[in-house]
Amino acid sequence: MSDRIEPEDAARALGEIERQREQVIRRRVFPGWFWWAQGVLTVGLTACIESGRGVVVWIGLALFVVGSILINLPVSRAARAAPVNRALAAPANARWVVAVLVGSIAALLGVAIGTALGLHAAGVSYPGTIASVVASVLFAIGGPMLVRYEAAVLVRRSRSRG
């Protein structure tokens, strides 16, 4: 019996390892409903705050906190399901991903604040709530796109690393 490994078998095994590595990177940590649920909680909290009634604000805050905890439970479980590869989280990767994330958050806040200020200047009632709806819709659409982008960057870096 020979210990020699055929090149085709080695190529298949390496291909399977690469496929599994990519599968781990692209795993779905955030369920599709997460983005919309977080947006609904944010809009609800904003509406409660904008009502100006103390008891409504406290109820809204309590619902926001409890809702956020419930929404994040499956995300936490999914994130713990596969350990992070420290090589993929190297400083060069992390800096780029963090820069895109911070830029996205800044853009989202800019849209929300700009919308709220514009609506307030126009005398529209509940400008913060309306701006929160706009920002939440952008968050629900852009969040999954950002996660897909991050996964694509990590897959690319993983392949180049070998």
C-alpha positions as CSV (number, residue, x, y, z in Angstrom):
1,M,0.0,0.0,0.0
2,S,1.4,3.4,-1.0
3,D,1.4,6.5,1.1
4,R,1.5,8.6,-2.1
5,I,-1.4,11.1,-2.4
6,E,-2.6,11.6,-5.9
7,P,-2.6,15.3,-7.1
8,E,-6.3,15.1,-7.9
9,D,-7.1,14.0,-4.4
10,A,-5.0,16.7,-2.9
11,A,-6.6,19.3,-5.1
12,R,-10.1,18.1,-4.1
13,A,-9.2,18.2,-0.4
14,L,-7.8,21.7,-0.7
15,G,-10.9,22.8,-2.6
16,E,-13.1,21.4,0.1
17,I,-11.1,23.1,2.8
18,E,-11.5,26.4,0.9
19,R,-15.2,25.9,0.4
20,Q,-15.7,25.3,4.1
21,R,-13.6,28.3,5.1
22,E,-15.7,30.5,2.8
23,Q,-18.9,29.0,4.2
24,V,-17.8,29.9,7.8
25,I,-16.9,33.5,6.7
26,R,-20.3,33.9,4.9
27,R,-22.4,32.3,7.7
28,R,-25.5,34.2,8.4
29,V,-25.1,35.8,11.8
30,F,-27.9,38.4,11.3
31,P,-31.3,36.9,10.3
32,G,-33.1,38.9,7.6
33,W,-35.7,40.2,10.0
34,F,-33.0,41.6,12.4
35,W,-32.5,44.8,10.5
36,W,-36.2,45.7,10.2
37,A,-36.9,44.7,13.9
38,Q,-34.1,47.0,15.0
39,G,-35.5,49.8,12.9
40,V,-39.0,49.3,14.3
41,L,-37.6,49.5,17.8
42,T,-35.7,52.7,17.0
43,V,-38.7,54.4,15.4
44,G,-40.8,53.4,18.4
45,L,-38.3,54.8,20.9
46,T,-38.0,58.0,18.9
47,A,-41.8,58.5,18.8
48,C,-42.0,57.9,22.5
49,I,-39.2,60.5,23.2
50,E,-40.8,63.0,20.8
51,S,-44.1,62.6,22.6
52,G,-42.6,64.6,25.4
53,R,-44.6,62.6,28.0
54,G,-42.3,61.2,30.8
55,V,-44.2,58.0,31.3
56,V,-44.4,57.3,27.6
57,V,-40.7,57.9,27.3
58,W,-39.9,55.5,30.1
59,I,-42.2,52.8,28.7
60,G,-40.7,53.3,25.2
61,L,-37.2,53.0,26.7
62,A,-38.1,49.8,28.6
63,L,-39.6,48.3,25.4
64,F,-36.6,49.3,23.4
65,V,-34.1,47.7,25.8
66,V,-36.1,44.5,26.2
67,G,-36.8,44.3,22.5
68,S,-33.1,44.9,21.7
69,I,-32.1,42.1,24.0
70,L,-34.6,39.7,22.5
71,I,-33.5,40.6,18.9
72,N,-29.9,40.2,19.7
73,L,-30.2,36.7,21.3
74,P,-30.2,34.7,18.0
75,V,-27.4,37.0,16.7
76,S,-25.2,36.3,19.7
77,R,-25.8,32.5,19.4
78,A,-25.0,32.5,15.7
79,A,-21.8,34.6,16.3
80,R,-20.6,32.1,18.9
81,A,-21.3,29.1,16.6
82,A,-18.0,29.5,14.7
83,P,-14.9,30.9,16.2
84,V,-13.2,33.9,14.6
85,N,-10.1,33.2,12.7
86,R,-7.5,35.6,14.1
87,A,-5.6,35.8,10.8
88,L,-8.7,37.1,9.1
89,A,-9.2,39.7,11.8
90,A,-5.7,41.0,11.2
91,P,-5.1,44.7,11.6
92,A,-5.1,45.4,7.8
93,N,-8.5,43.7,7.4
94,A,-9.9,45.2,10.6
95,R,-8.9,48.7,9.7
96,W,-10.7,48.6,6.3
97,V,-13.8,47.0,7.6
98,V,-14.0,49.4,10.6
99,A,-13.5,52.4,8.3
100,V,-16.4,51.2,6.1
101,L,-18.5,50.6,9.1
102,V,-17.8,54.0,10.7
103,G,-18.4,55.7,7.4
104,S,-21.7,54.0,7.0
105,I,-22.8,54.9,10.5
106,A,-21.7,58.5,9.9
107,A,-23.7,58.7,6.7
108,L,-26.7,57.2,8.3
109,L,-26.6,59.7,11.2
110,G,-26.0,62.5,8.7
111,V,-29.1,61.5,6.8
112,A,-31.2,61.2,10.0
113,I,-30.0,64.5,11.5
114,G,-30.3,66.4,8.1
115,T,-33.8,65.0,7.6
116,A,-34.9,65.9,11.1
117,L,-33.5,69.4,10.9
118,G,-35.0,70.0,7.5
119,L,-38.4,68.8,8.6
120,H,-38.2,70.8,11.8
121,A,-37.4,73.9,9.9
122,A,-40.3,73.3,7.6
123,G,-42.6,73.0,10.7
124,V,-43.5,69.4,10.2
125,S,-44.8,67.6,13.2
126,Y,-42.7,64.8,14.7
127,P,-39.6,65.4,12.5
128,G,-37.4,63.1,14.6
129,T,-39.8,60.2,14.2
130,I,-40.0,60.7,10.4
131,A,-36.3,61.0,10.2
132,S,-36.0,57.8,12.3
133,V,-38.2,56.0,9.8
134,V,-36.0,57.2,6.9
135,A,-32.8,56.2,8.7
136,S,-34.3,52.8,9.8
137,V,-35.3,51.9,6.2
138,L,-31.8,52.8,5.1
139,F,-30.4,50.7,7.9
140,A,-32.6,47.7,7.0
141,I,-31.5,47.9,3.4
142,G,-27.9,48.9,3.9
143,G,-27.1,46.6,6.9
144,P,-27.3,43.4,5.0
145,M,-25.3,45.0,2.1
146,L,-22.6,46.0,4.5
147,V,-22.4,42.5,6.0
148,R,-22.1,41.0,2.5
149,Y,-19.4,43.4,1.7
150,E,-17.4,42.6,4.8
151,A,-17.8,38.8,4.0
152,A,-16.6,39.4,0.5
153,V,-13.5,41.3,1.7
154,L,-12.7,38.5,4.2
155,V,-13.2,35.8,1.6
156,R,-10.9,37.7,-0.8
157,R,-8.2,38.1,1.9
158,S,-8.6,34.5,2.9
159,R,-8.0,33.3,-0.6
160,S,-4.9,35.5,-1.0
161,R,-3.6,34.2,2.3
162,G,-3.9,30.6,1.2
